[in-house]
Amino acid sequence: MDHLFDSLHAAQLCTLLFALTLALGFEFINGFHDTANAVATVIYTRSLPPWVAVVWSGTWNLIGVLRSTGTVAFGIISLLPAELVMNVSSAAGFSMVFSLLISAIIWNLGTWYVGLPASSSHTLIGSIMGVGLMNSMMHSAGLLGAANWDKAREVGLSLLISPVVGFTCTAVPFLLVKSLVRKPELYAAPDPKKAPPWWIRLILCLTCTGVSYAHGSNDGQKGIGLLMLILIGIIPGMYALDLSTKPDAIGQLTAMSQSATAIVKKHSGGITLDKEASARALGAYLKAGGVFSDNIFAALAVENEEISATLAGHKSLAELPETQRSALRSEIYLTAETIGKLDNNKKISGSETAPLLEYKAALEKTTKFIPVWVKFAVALALGFGTMIGWKRIVVTVGEKIGKSHLTYAQGACAETVAMITIRLADSYGLPVSTTHVLSSGVAGAMAANKSGLQTATLRNLLLAWVLTLPVCVFLGAMFFAGALLLSTRIFGFH
């Protein structure tokens, strides 16, 4: 964070501090919801005292965030309209960030207040879709350019399937354990006057640790992605590019750019474009989707030539002037995102696709990076949120889903399935809901044990889950329109 505030004037500094506060506030409230799920089973099985459980969970959330790869963080960003991501320092870009955060915080706070374990993932993704739809409507661009629909479909399926996985995959192992392990104390409500056997406590503490770690490595990245957007928009000179990129990586990237230029020029049909026309063509393609054309290949050639010319002769990205860093980031973003859609084009052969995709991965390493201090800030916000707001959600998970008290076996099965599901999603860069997986897992264990389910709680949970996306789409759209109106007409931003 050296010299973070040195080059900022008062308005920029206030904007930065307000935006960072909102982003960390979102993660703080995320701790109320999602991380509280991780401690519900150890608290209600009396395996750990509440204060020990929340501190322990917060610590492993921190470790999970610090060990995260950033795949989920940038997967969230890729849901946003391309032109807003590229122009995040504009009035529309700032309006996007503020509206996302405010709408997500409002819904998360409301559902937490009434003790409903709503999904922070659904909340944020709904807000993103709302911003994209309103941005598209305001520019008469149609629905195709409202968001990255391919990525939205992928994320939507993961969020839809995860509760089914939680319910089914907890019920089946629970029945298996019950048939194989003949220990009645595993399936009875914990005695409030007795501590659980040491081996049961160990199992439950391990599953709590696993869920907390998995949550940090997945959910924690959502706040990281938003924080990076804020930093790129307000301090692009420091955060538009990874200034720690090694000289040999820059040299390799320059060579790969020249090779990529030769490949795409073969398919450009002799079309030539200037810099402005190429950026406009690629931006329009990413916005509207569709099939590649020779025009797109010609535009890619121009962008690649610009990248290699900018990098040539430099051993460090820090050597570039600050204004040139922002321009280079836009060129890298356009090029990488366009190459990522090569599957839609049949002109490119398999032997040509492989080096282009390697080039795309090398490009993204210079823009998709996460400073360690950002990970620490998000992890601490998650941990403190858990420590302060855990009780409402924990009570719902532990007491109000089933008609009987949560047993040791039910808690262990639910958390084991949640841990495995979240880690698998993390490995594929998919944001899933800890809330949905664990709450549905508890319900699955209760149903398998024929303990009975509290229909009123389940009805409210389902209602919250169903309403989260449409309500947050609406909130995101309305806040974006209002923020853009304020910033352009009242404050005169562009």
Secondary structure, DSSP 8 states (H G I E B T S, - for coil): -TTTTTT--HHHHHHHHHHHHHHHHHHHHHIIIIIHHHHHHHHHTTSS-HHHHHHHHHHHHHHHHHT--SHHHHHHHTTS-HHHHHTTTSHHHHHHHHHHHHHHHHHHHHHHHTT----HHHHHHHHHHHHHHHHHHHTT--STTSS-HHHHHHHHHHHHHHHHHHHHHHHHHHHHHHHH---GGGGS---TTS---HHHHHHHHHHHHHHHHHHHHHTHHHHHHHHHHHHHHH-HHHHSS-TT--HHHHHHHHHHHHHHHHHHHTTSTT----HHHHHHHHHHHHHH-----HHHHHHHHHHHHHHHHHHTT-S-GGGS-HHHHHHHHHHHHHHHHHHTTGGG-SSS-HHHHHHHHHHHHHHHHHHS---HHHHHHHHHHHHHHHHHHHHHHHHIIIIISBSS---HHHHHHHHHHHHHHHHHHHHTT----HHHHHHHHHHHHHHHTT--B-HHHHHHHHHHHHHHHHHHHHHHHHHHHHHHHIIIIIS---
